[in-house]
Amino acid sequence: MKGALNPRLLTLYFVALFGIVLCCPSFFGTMGPKITLGLDLQGGLSMLLGVKVDEAVQSKMRSLASSISFYAQQNQILIDDLTSDTTSVRFELLDTDDAEKIDSLIAKNGNFIVDSANGHYNITMSEDEARLTKTYATQQAIDTIRNRLDQFGLAEPSVTRQGEDSILVEIPGIKTQEDEQRAKDLIARAAVLQMMAVDEDNIMRNLTPLEIERLGDVLLPFVQGGESILLKSIPILDGSMLTDARVAYDQNNKPVINFTLNAQGAEIFGNFSGNNIGKRMAIVLDSKVYSAPVIRERIGAGVGQISGSFSVQEASDIAIALRSGALLAPIELLEQRSVGPSLGSDSIRVSMIALIVGFALTIAFMVVYYGLAGVIASFAMLVNLLLIIAVMAIFGATLTLPGMAGIVLTIGMAIDANVIINERIRECLREKKTILQSIELGYENAQRAIFDSNLTALITSILLYGFGTGAIKGFAVTISIGILASILTAIVGTHGIYQWLSPRITKSKNLNLWFGFKGAA
């Protein structure tokens, strides 16, 4: 039917409707998908953290010593003088027939250098293993911090690696000093849970630090009170065997933290408690003793409890840290920057002014230079803008200040495709082709140039997203969506409008009105 709506035009209509429906809740806060504003637009906290990767190497050596101790007990292997320090693990194997079993266990734990002359073992970490341990510690810190912030309930936190051992953390929406401090404490908490045996034989002696070191013990403080307690330095088990941690309440209605161990942890816990009835075992969190109860019976269920003078919020934060996993290496705050919500509001206002002014000037140029073809191109540009916002809302993308700059740039890129199409139509009109022929040939000749230019820009934006950080990623997201939207609206949408209006254009003799072209078809 003459003048009937064609598939291309219907596509543009549906795209426009899709954009309008999804943009309304995004802008006005009603029900439906919404765009999350980034740190620079809504304010928040930005921190550069350093990971103390050398301490991850020390932690791995202590973990190796703990594994050797447990394995020897389980397999009735006789060892003596097991000690661990920052660089090595040392012990004496009393029966050299068990050397193959010990060597196999060490090999399973990593790439270590083993010196085992006459049953005296001295184990150190190889350079390759130390490098892998440091790299893994940084990546594990990124995953752990992101997991903690997600459980903390913050929207769209950004946690990205910076260099070899630094992490950039951006938390939008932090508005009060209390929330800021709580987030910092949650991020920095090591959450290293250990169960350690109390050195009952030497606890009453007034030992010097050198004597404590020679015994292979550590002196750790109680959370409640100023006293300290002497513990054997090699832990019975650690938080890597923990599967869950939840806030509960004791008989006095005070917050406590109940934790559950995996099968291996439950077995170790049960064996130790069964073999040490009447002795004390300390529950240690981040090098502080929370309790040191006497073992009354074998504990085989793999459950335990951390009690202390917790507030409900503190107990909740500790439980979150334990569930998300301990940091393999401590972190330190290298740089902090707070962005106030008022600064974010100013950024939004200035960006919106730039967007509106750029949009208006572009429309004015297109209408003056291309006539009604410029109006069609401007309509496609508006649909393109709505489509960008709609897609970002659907996928929950974060809009940043560079992202808004990307939207402004997308306006120019979207109109560029229509400029190419209009110029190709003008070229065909100059060659005295009919209007219908000029429109079809104009789109056909323009498509390759549009696809080539947009494809190279799309590849660049994908690389920016893949290798960039927060602000660059926000810019790359809006550019990528804008490129795909401009191809759809320019090639499919405006083509449908021209096909729909072609009978009217043919009847009209005023090509200057339609295309800004002075001449006859």
N, C-alpha and C positions, 0 to 999 in steps of 0.2 A: 504494500500500500504506500502511496506517495506520501512522504513526510512522516511515515510511522516511525516509532522509536525503534532503533536498531540495537543489537547487543552491545556495541561499544558505548552508546549513550546510557543504556541501562546500567552498565558497569559503573560509569561515573556517578549516576544517581545513587546507586547502592553504596559506593565508597563514601560519598558525601553524607548520606544518612548515617552510615556506620560511624563516621567521624563525629558528627553532631551528637549522636546518642551517647557516645562514650566520653566526649569532651565535657559535656554538661556536668556530670558528677565529678569529673576531675577538677573543674574550675570552681564549682559551687559547693563542694563538700557533701553532696547528697549520696544516697546509696549507690553502690556500683564501684567499678575499678577507679583507683585514684593514683595520681603520680606522686611518688615520694620525692621530696625536695632534698637535695644534697646538703652537705655541711655548710657550704658557702652561701646557701640561700635561706636556710632556716636556723643557722647557728648551731654550735656544738663544740666538741672537743677534738683536737688533733694532737697526737703524740707520736714522737719518734722514739722507739725503744731499741736498746741494745741488748743482744743475747750474750751472756757470758758462757761462750761455748766451751772454754777450757774446763769448766766445772762439769760439763756433760761427760767429758772423758773420765774425770774422777768418779763420777756417779756410776759409770759403766764398770769401772774396776771394782767398786764396792759390790755391785750387783753380781759380778763374776764370783767374788769371794762367797757371797751368800748362796749362790747356786752350787758351788763346790761343797760347802758345808752340808747343805741339804742332801745332795747326791751321795756324799760319803756316808751319811747316816742311813739313808734308804738302802744302800747296797753293802752296808757293813764293811766299808773301806776305812782302814785306820790311818788317820792323818793327825798331825800335831802341829802346834804353834802356827795356826792359820791367822795371818795378819794382812791388812790391806792399807795402803796409803794412796797418795794422789797419783802415783805413776805405776805401781806394781802390786801384785799379790804374791805372798810368800807362804809356804807351808812345807812340812816334811811328810813324805809318804812312807809309812813304816813298813809296808809290804810292797816291794817293787813288782810283784806279780800283778798288781792292780794298775800298773802304769798305763796300760793300753786303754782301760776304761776312763781314767782321768784325762788322758790326751784326747780321747773322743769327745768328752764333755766340753773341754776347752775349745776344740775346733768348732763345735756347734754354736758357741757363743760369739764367735767372730774371729778375726785375723789377729792372733796374738803371737808374740815371740816367746817361746818357752825354753828356759834353761833348767834342765832337770838332772844335774850331776849328783850321783849317789843318793837319789831319792829326795834331795832338797830342791824344791821347785821355786823358781823366780820367774813370774809371768809379767811381761810388759806388752803394751799395745803397739802394733806396727803403725807406721806413718799413714798408710792407706786407710787403716781402720779408724785412726784418729780423725782423719779428714772426713770420712763418711759419717762418723759419729757427730762431728760438729755441724755438717750440712743437715743431717737428720734432725738434730736438736733445734735448729732454726725453723725448719719446716714444721716440726711437731709443735713448736711454740705458736706458729701462725694458726695451725688447725685448732689448737687448744684454746687460744684467745678468741678466735671466731666462734667456737662452740660455746664458750662461757658467755660471750656477749649476746648470742642468740637466746640462751636460756635466761639471761638477765632481763630480756623483754625489750631490748632496744631495736628500733626499726632501721634496717639497712646499714649496719656497721660495715666499714671497709677496712680490711686487714690485708696489707700487701707487703711483700718483701722489698727491702731497699739494700742493695749491695749484698755482701756475704753474710753479715750477722746483725742486720738491723731490720726493724719492722715498723711500717707506718700504719698507725691506727687512727681512723677517723670515725667519730661517733656523732651523727646528727641528732638533734633533739635534746641534748643535755642543756638544761636551762638553769639549774641551781647548783650552788657550791656543794651541797650535800650529795646530789646525784653524781657530780663530777668526782668527788672524793671516793664515793662508793665504787664507781666504775674503775677508777685507778687502782683501788685496793684489790678488786676482783681480778683485774688483769695481772697485777704483780704477784699475787699470792702463788707461791710455789706449789702448795697442796701436796707436799710429799708426805704420805702416810707411811709410817713404819711401826712394826711391832718388834720391840727389842727386849732382850733378857736383862734383868737387873743382876749386876755382879754381886751376888750375896756374900761371897768370900771376902771381898775387899771394901764393901760399902761403908763399913764403920771406921776404916782407916783414914787418917788425914793425909791423903796422898798429894804429892806435888804434881804439877802438869807434866813433868818429864816422866815420873813414875806411872802416871795414867797412860801416857803414850806408849811406854814400854809394855804395859799390860795389854795394849790393844783396846783400851776402853775409851769412852767419852763421858764427859760430865755435862749433863744438860739440865736446864732450869725447869722447874714446875711453872705452869701458867699461873696457878694460885699460890701466892707466897713467894718469898725470895730464896728458898732453899733449892738445892740442886741434887741430882741423883746420879749415881755412877752406873753406866750401862755398858754392856758389851757392844763394841762398835759395829760388828757384823749383824745386820738385822735378821730376825727370824723370817719375816716376809715384808713386802712393801706394797704400795698402792697400785702397782701394775697388775696385781691379782684381784683388785676390787672391781665389782660389777655394778654396784648400786650404792647410793647414799641418800638418805631421806631424813628430814626433820621429824622428830617425835617429841614426846613429853614424858618425863619420868614421874615417879610417884608423888613428887612435890610440885608437879605441874610446871617444871622448868624445861626449857628446850634442850634437847640432846640430839645427837646425830647417830642414827643406826646405819651400819654399813654391812654389805654382803660380799663375800669372797667367791671367786670361781672355784672350780673343782680342785685345782692344784693348791690354791691358797687354803681351802678348807681342810685338805689333807695335811698340809704343813702345820696349820693351826691346831688341828686335832692331835697330831703326833706330839707336838711340842707340849701342849697343855697336858696330855696324858702322861708324859715322861717327867713333868716338872710340877706335880701337885705339891702344894705347900710353899712354892716359890712365887716370886712376883714377875710379872711381865708388864712392861711399860707401853702405853699407846702414845706414839710420838707423831706430832703433826708440825711440819716445818721447823724441826729442831727444837720443839718445845714439848715437854711432857704434860699431857692432859690428865692422865691417870696411870697408876701403877698398882693394879689390884693383885691380891694373892689368888693364885689358881686353886680353886677348891675341888674341881673335877675336870674330867676331859670334856673339851668343848668341840663337838664334832659337826655342828650344823653350819659352820662357816659364817657366823654372824658375830658382830661386835658392836660396841657402843662407845662414842666419844662424848664425855660429859665435861662441863665447865660452866663458867659464868657467862653463858651466851645470851645475847638478846635474840629475839626471833629472827631479825634481819640478818644478824651475823651468822647464826646457825644456818639460815637459808643460803647465804653466800658461800659458806664453807662447803655445804652439801653440793652446790653447783660446781665449785672448783674440784671437788673430789670426783663427781660424776664425769666431768669433762676430761679428767686425767691430769696427772701431775706434770709440771714443766720439767723437762729433762735438764734444763739449765736455767739459772735465775736470770731475770731481766732487769734492766735499769733504765730509768727515764733519761733520755738524752736531750729532748727538746719538747716543749709543750706550747700549744697555741690555742687560745679560746676565741671562738667567733660568736659574738653576741647576736641575738635575734634581730636587733634593730639594724645591724649592719647587713644581715641577710635580707631584710625588708627593703633597704635602700638598693641593694643589688637587683632585687626583683623589679622594683619600680624603674630603675635606669634601663634594665634589659627590656622591659615592656615598652618603654618609650622608644628605644632603638628599634625594636621589632615593628611597632606601629608606624614610625616614621619611614623606616626602610620599605615596609609594605606599601605605604601611601605613595612614596616617590616612585616606586617601581610601577605601580598601577598607572600613575600619571604619565610616566614615560611611554608605557605600552599603549595607552589609549591615544595619546597625541601622535605617536609615530606609526601605529598600526591600525588605528580606528577601532571598528568593532571586533576585529581579530585580536586586538589588545585586550578588549573586555573579556573575550573568551579565554584568553591566556591567563588573565587575572583571576577569573573564576576557578580555573584549574589550579592556580597557585594557592587559592584559599582552601580548596579541597585537599591539596597536598599538605598544608599546614595542619588541618584538622586530622588528617590521617596519621601524621607523625605523633601528635598528642594522643590519639586513640590507641595506637600500637604500643606506645610507651606505657599507657595506663593498663593495657591488657597484660603485658608481660611484667608489670611492676618495676619498670626501669626507674633509676634515680635521675632526676633532672638536676644538673649542676649549672653553675654560671658559664663554664665553657660549653656546656650543652645548649644553653640558650643562645650563645654565640653561634653554635653550629646550626641552630634553627634559622637565625638571621641569614647565615651564609647559604643555607638551603634554599631560601627564597630566591636568591640570585641564580643558584644552580637550576632551580625549577623553571624559572623564566627563560633561562638560556636555551633550554630545549625548544620552547615555543618560538623563540627568536629564530632558531635554525629552521624550524618548520615554515614559519611565515616568509623567511627569505627565499626558501626553495619554491614556495608557491608563487612569490613575486617573479622569480626567474622564469617559471613556466608561463606566467601571464605575459611577460615581455616577449616570449617566443610565440605569442599569438595563439596559445592553446586555449581550449574552452575552460570554463571555470571548474567543471567536474574533473576534467583531465588534470588541471593545475593542482587541485587539492590532492588527488590520488597520487600523482607523480611527486608532489611536494613531500608528502609523508613517506613515500617509498624512498626517495633520495635522502631524506633527513634521518631515517631510522639508523643507518649504519654509523653515521657520525655521532648520533646521540648515544647509541649503545657503546661505541668505542670509548667516548669521553667519560661516560658514567661508569663503565666497567673499571677503567684505570683508577678513578676516584674511589670506587667501592673497594678495590683491592687495597688501596692505601689506607682507607679507614679501618678495614679488617686487621691490617698489620698494626695500626695504632692501638686498636683495642687489645690485640694479643700481647703486645710488648709494652704497652703504656701502663700508667698507674691511674689512680682515681680520677683526677681532673681530665686527663687525656682520654680515658675510657668514656667519660660522659660526653665529650666532644665527638668521639668516634661513633657512639651509639646513635646520636641524633643525625649525624651526617649519613650513616648507613641507611637508616630508615628513610631519611629524606630523599636519597638517591633512588631507592626502589619505588618510593611513592611518586616521584617526579616522572619516572619512566611510565608508570601506570597512567597517571593523569594526563601527561602530554601526548603520548602516542596512542593510547586507547581512548581516553575520555574526550579530548578535544576533537579527535578524528570523528567520533560519534556525533558531536555537536555540529561539525561542518556538514556531515552527511545529512543530518536532520534539517539543517537550514539551507542546503544547496538549492532547493527549488526557489526559495526567496532570493538567494544571492543571484541566481541565474536571471530571474525577472528584473532585478535591480540593475540599472546601467551604471550605478555610481560605485565603481571599484575603489575609489579613494575613501569612501565611507566604510567599506568593509575591510579593506587591506591596507589603507593608506597608500594606495598605488594609483598614480595618475596615468591613465591609459585605457584603452578599450580592449575587451577580451577578443 
